[in-house]
């Protein structure tokens, strides 16, 4: 240490302490313009103990590591050249690692790729999810299929469009599960329950096996109805869905008004190649759509609009109610549309919800009624 005429390069303890403290200084300089390094009794000289007190600014630190930072720029250009990819072909960049928090390094990346391409996702979360997906794919590719188990999950589509597993994959056959499904149904109103086979978190990405209709038969019931539904799968992969209730509040029926429905799963769908492709697809693309905030908002507005129409259908004017139903259908059909189109539909649906909630009958209509 030149300041006190002490050479600490041979002092392993002092060098270790200095390295640890400088690591913290490097981290602090990412958020602060200037940091003071203070180490009491850092080492000893002929005059006695030596304290270390040094103030380091961000420009000074960046000057010390400038040659290393410049290597990042050259590495980015060489990587693009080797991959034969242009900057305009890069959609998003995830910066991972402690050094990527340095403003100087972020500036280098912005200079090469453009600031608009830097992802705003949590980098630690992205790396962990990516590692987990790769591990799951590796395990899936080397997994041996067992004839006595169902290779894909069977479940239903929830109100928000997500896939709820009833009989999870790799369950030993035959299998039987009974679940209670709460729903808001008026008297003689049908609940459409769609049944899927697959692994994707979104129901419509899986294979539709069929649909079961649940009917509320209790005239005096108001509010939530609890449907108790039983799923059975035999060794031939025949799925039987039935609904029973001791209080006779509802019945399950198809168009022939049977008590249950039966679905047969094609053996070709259950081969190892198709199962692997299904699992791979569900692992690789679930984040793209499931975490899309606009589509999540659209589903919330869709559910709200449906609830408002159901609650006020007997008191709303016919033309206003039909406008609400049309808006409900339009928004539901736009979930997979372009972002700009979906955004416009969401805004229109929110306006329709406000109109339906604020509508009040006029005095003349009250007198006529």
C-alpha positions in Angstrom: 0.0 0.0 0.0 1.9 3.0 -1.3 0.1 5.6 0.9 1.7 4.2 4.0 4.7 2.5 2.4 3.4 -0.9 3.2 3.4 -3.8 0.7 0.4 -6.0 1.4 0.7 -8.3 -1.6 2.3 -11.0 0.5 -0.3 -10.6 3.3 -3.1 -13.1 2.3 -5.4 -12.0 5.1 -5.2 -8.3 4.1 -5.7 -9.1 0.4 -8.7 -11.3 1.2 -10.3 -8.5 3.3 -9.5 -5.9 0.6 -11.1 -8.1 -2.1 -14.3 -8.5 -0.1 -14.6 -4.8 0.7 -13.9 -3.8 -2.9 -16.6 -6.2 -4.1 -19.1 -4.3 -1.9 -17.7 -1.0 -3.2 -18.3 -2.2 -6.8 -21.9 -3.1 -5.9 -22.6 0.2 -4.2 -21.1 2.2 -7.1 -23.9 0.9 -9.3 -26.4 2.9 -7.3 -24.2 5.7 -5.9 -21.8 8.2 -7.5 -19.2 8.0 -4.8 -18.4 5.4 -2.1 -16.0 5.6 0.9 -14.0 2.4 1.7 -13.1 2.2 5.4 -11.2 -0.7 7.0 -9.9 -0.1 10.5 -6.6 -1.8 11.5 -6.2 -3.0 8.0 -2.6 -3.8 8.3 0.5 -2.8 10.3 3.6 -0.7 9.5 6.7 0.2 11.5 4.8 3.0 13.0 1.9 0.8 14.2 -1.6 -0.2 13.0 -2.8 1.3 9.6 -6.4 2.2 8.9 -7.6 2.3 5.3 -9.9 5.2 4.3 -10.3 5.8 0.5 -13.1 7.5 -1.4 -13.7 6.0 -4.8 -16.0 7.7 -7.4 -17.8 5.9 -10.2 -15.7 7.5 -13.0 -12.5 6.4 -11.3 -13.8 2.9 -11.0 -14.9 2.8 -14.6 -11.5 4.1 -15.7 -9.8 1.2 -13.8 -11.9 -1.5 -15.6 -12.4 0.3 -18.9 -10.3 -2.3 -20.8 -12.5 -5.1 -19.5 -15.7 -3.2 -20.4 -14.6 -2.5 -23.9 -14.1 -6.3 -24.4 -17.9 -6.7 -23.8 -18.6 -4.5 -26.8 -16.3 -6.5 -29.1 -17.8 -9.7 -27.8 -21.3 -8.6 -28.6 -20.4 -7.7 -32.2 -18.4 -10.9 -32.7 -21.3 -13.0 -31.3 -23.8 -11.4 -33.7 -21.4 -12.0 -36.6 -20.8 -15.7 -35.7 -24.5 -16.3 -35.3 -25.2 -14.4 -38.6 -27.9 -12.3 -36.8 -28.5 -8.6 -37.2 -29.3 -6.3 -34.3 -32.8 -5.7 -35.8 -33.5 -9.4 -35.5 -33.1 -9.3 -31.7 -36.5 -8.9 -30.0 -35.5 -8.8 -26.4 -32.3 -9.1 -24.2 -32.1 -10.3 -20.7 -29.2 -8.9 -18.7 -28.1 -11.4 -16.0 -25.3 -11.2 -13.5 -24.0 -8.7 -11.0 -21.9 -6.8 -13.4 -24.8 -6.1 -15.7 -26.1 -3.7 -13.0 -23.2 -1.3 -13.7 -24.5 1.8 -15.6 -21.4 1.7 -17.8 -22.1 -1.9 -18.9 -25.7 -1.1 -19.5 -24.6 1.8 -21.6 -22.5 -0.5 -23.7 -25.4 -2.9 -24.3 -27.7 0.0 -25.1 -25.1 1.3 -27.6 -24.9 -2.1 -29.4 -28.5 -3.3 -29.3 -30.6 -0.3 -28.4 -32.3 0.6 -25.2 -35.8 -0.5 -26.4 -34.6 -4.1 -26.7 -33.6 -4.5 -23.0 -36.1 -6.7 -21.2 -37.8 -5.5 -18.1 -38.3 -9.0 -16.7 -36.6 -10.1 -13.5 -33.4 -11.6 -14.7 -32.9 -14.0 -11.8 -36.5 -15.3 -12.2 -36.0 -15.7 -16.0 -32.8 -17.8 -15.5 -34.4 -20.0 -12.8 -37.5 -20.6 -14.9 -35.3 -21.4 -17.9 -33.2 -23.8 -16.0 -36.2 -25.6 -14.6 -37.8 -25.9 -18.1 -34.6 -27.3 -19.5 -34.3 -29.8 -16.6 -38.0 -30.8 -17.1 -37.4 -31.3 -20.9 -34.4 -33.4 -20.2 -36.2 -35.6 -17.7 -39.2 -35.9 -20.1 -37.1 -37.1 -23.0 -35.6 -39.9 -20.9 -38.8 -40.9 -19.2 -40.2 -44.3 -20.0 -43.9 -44.5 -20.4 -45.9 -47.0 -18.4 -48.9 -48.6 -19.8 -50.7 -48.7 -16.5 -50.6 -44.9 -16.1 -52.2 -42.0 -17.9 -49.5 -40.0 -19.7 -51.4 -36.7 -19.9 -53.6 -34.8 -17.4 -57.4 -34.7 -17.6 -59.1 -31.5 -16.3 -61.5 -28.7 -16.9 -61.3 -25.1 -18.0 -61.8 -22.6 -15.3 -63.7 -19.3 -15.7 -60.5 -17.4 -16.3 -59.5 -19.8 -19.1 -56.9 -21.7 -17.1 -56.6 -25.5 -17.1 -57.5 -27.1 -13.7 -56.1 -30.7 -13.4 -58.6 -33.3 -12.0 -56.6 -36.4 -12.8 -52.9 -35.5 -13.1 -50.6 -37.3 -15.5 -48.8 -40.5 -14.4 -51.8 -41.4 -12.3 -52.2 -45.2 -12.0 -55.2 -46.5 -14.0 -58.1 -47.1 -13.3 -58.5 -43.8 -11.5 -61.4 -41.9 -10.0 -61.7 -38.4 -8.6 -64.6 -36.4 -7.3 -64.5 -32.6 -7.2 -66.9 -29.9 -6.1 -67.3 -27.1 -8.6 -68.9 -23.8 -7.3 -70.8 -21.7 -9.8 -73.3 -18.8 -9.9 -76.4 -20.2 -11.7 -79.9 -19.1 -11.7 -82.9 -21.5 -11.8 -82.9 -23.7 -14.9 -79.6 -22.2 -16.0 -77.0 -24.4 -17.6 -73.3 -24.4 -16.7 -71.0 -25.5 -19.6 -68.1 -27.5 -18.3 -65.4 -28.2 -20.9 -63.1 -31.2 -20.4 -59.5 -31.2 -21.8 -56.6 -33.5 -22.1 -53.1 -32.0 -21.9 -50.6 -30.1 -19.8 -50.8 -26.5 -20.9 -51.8 -23.9 -18.2 -54.4 -22.4 -20.6 -57.3 -24.7 -21.4 -57.8 -23.9 -25.1 -54.2 -25.0 -25.8 -55.1 -28.6 -24.8 -57.2 -31.3 -26.5 -60.9 -30.8 -26.0 -62.5 -34.1 -25.0 -66.0 -32.8 -24.8 -68.5 -30.8 -22.8 -70.8 -31.6 -19.9 -73.9 -29.5 -19.1 -74.8 -29.0 -15.4 -78.3 -27.7 -14.7 -79.5 -26.0 -11.6 -83.0 -27.4 -10.7 -83.7 -25.7 -7.4 -86.0 -22.8 -7.9 -85.5 -21.4 -4.4 -81.8 -21.4 -4.6 -80.0 -18.0 -4.9 -76.3 -17.4 -5.1 -73.6 -20.1 -5.4 -74.4 -23.6 -6.6 -72.0 -26.5 -5.7 -71.8 -29.1 -8.5 -70.2 -32.4 -7.4 -68.7 -34.0 -10.4 -66.9 -37.4 -10.6 -64.3 -38.3 -13.2 -63.4 -41.9 -13.9 -60.7 -43.3 -16.3 -60.4 -47.0 -16.9 -57.4 -49.0 -18.3 -58.6 -48.5 -21.8 -58.4 -44.7 -21.3 -62.2 -44.3 -21.5 -63.2 -41.2 -19.5 -66.6 -41.2 -17.7 -67.9 -37.9 -16.2 -70.9 -38.0 -14.0 -72.7 -35.7 -11.6 -74.8 -36.6 -8.6 -76.2 -34.8 -5.6 -78.4 -36.0 -2.7 -80.3 -32.7 -2.5 -81.2 -32.9 -6.2 -80.3 -29.3 -6.8 -79.0 -30.1 -10.3 -78.4 -32.8 -12.8 -75.7 -33.4 -15.4 -76.9 -34.1 -19.0 -76.0 -33.9 -22.6 -78.3 -33.3 -25.5 -80.0 -36.8 -24.8 -80.4 -35.8 -21.1 -78.2 -38.6 -19.8 -76.8 -38.6 -16.3 -73.2 -38.9 -17.5 -71.0 -38.6 -20.5 -68.3 -40.9 -21.8 -65.2 -39.8 -23.8 -62.7 -42.2 -25.4 -59.1 -41.1 -25.8 -57.5 -42.1 -29.0 -54.5 -44.4 -28.4 -52.5 -42.5 -31.1 -52.6 -39.4 -28.9 -51.0 -41.3 -26.0 -47.9 -42.4 -27.9 -44.5 -41.2 -26.5 -43.8 -38.9 -29.4 -47.1 -37.0 -29.1 -46.9 -36.9 -25.3 -43.3 -35.5 -25.5 -44.4 -32.8 -28.0 -47.4 -31.9 -25.8 -45.3 -31.5 -22.7 -42.6 -29.7 -24.6 -45.1 -27.2 -26.0 -46.7 -26.6 -22.6 -43.3 -25.9 -21.0 -41.9 -23.7 -23.7 -44.8 -21.3 -24.4 -46.9 -21.0 -21.2 -45.1 -17.8 -20.1 -45.7 -16.1 -23.4 -49.5 -15.9 -23.0 -50.2 -16.8 -19.5 -48.3 -13.8 -18.1 -49.5 -11.4 -20.7 -51.0 -8.6 -18.6 -53.3 -7.4 -21.4 -54.9 -10.8 -21.9 -55.2 -11.3 -18.2 -57.0 -8.0 -17.9 -59.2 -9.0 -20.8 -60.3 -12.1 -19.1 -61.1 -10.2 -15.9 -63.2 -7.7 -17.8 -64.9 -10.6 -19.6 -65.8 -12.3 -16.3 -67.0 -9.0 -14.9 -69.2 -8.2 -17.9 -70.7 -11.8 -17.8 -71.5 -11.4 -14.0 -73.2 -8.0 -14.6 -75.3 -9.3 -17.4 -76.3 -12.4 -15.4 -77.2 -10.3 -12.4 -79.2 -7.6 -14.2 -80.7 -9.5 -17.2 -84.3 -9.3 -15.9 -84.2 -5.5 -15.4 -82.1 -4.2 -18.2 -83.8 -2.9 -21.4 -83.7 -5.5 -24.2 -81.6 -3.4 -26.6 -79.0 -2.6 -23.8 -78.8 -6.2 -22.7 -78.3 -7.4 -26.3 -75.5 -4.8 -26.7 -73.9 -6.2 -23.6 -74.1 -9.8 -25.0 -72.6 -8.6 -28.3 -69.8 -7.0 -26.5 -69.2 -10.1 -24.4 -69.0 -12.2 -27.6 -66.7 -9.7 -29.3 -64.3 -9.5 -26.4 -64.2 -13.3 -26.0 -63.4 -13.7 -29.7 -60.6 -11.2 -29.5 -58.4 -12.9 -26.8 -56.0 -14.2 -29.5 -56.2 -11.1 -31.7 -53.6 -8.4 -32.2 -52.7 -6.4 -29.2 -54.1 -3.2 -30.6 -57.4 -4.8 -31.4 -57.6 -6.5 -28.0 -56.8 -3.3 -26.2 -59.7 -1.5 -28.0 -62.1 -4.3 -27.2 -61.1 -4.2 -23.5 -61.7 -0.5 -23.3 -65.1 -0.8 -25.0 -66.1 -3.7 -22.7 -65.0 -1.7 -19.6 -67.2 1.2 -20.8 -70.1 -1.3 -21.3 -69.7 -2.6 -17.8 -69.9 0.9 -16.4 -73.0 1.6 -18.5 -74.8 -1.6 -17.3 -73.9 -0.9 -13.7 -75.1 2.7 -13.7 -78.3 2.2 -15.7 -81.4 3.0 -13.6 -85.0 2.5 -14.8 -86.9 5.7 -15.5 -89.9 6.8 -13.5 -92.3 6.1 -16.4 -91.1 2.6 -16.7 -91.4 2.0 -12.9 -95.1 3.2 -13.1 -95.8 0.9 -16.0 -94.4 -2.0 -14.2 
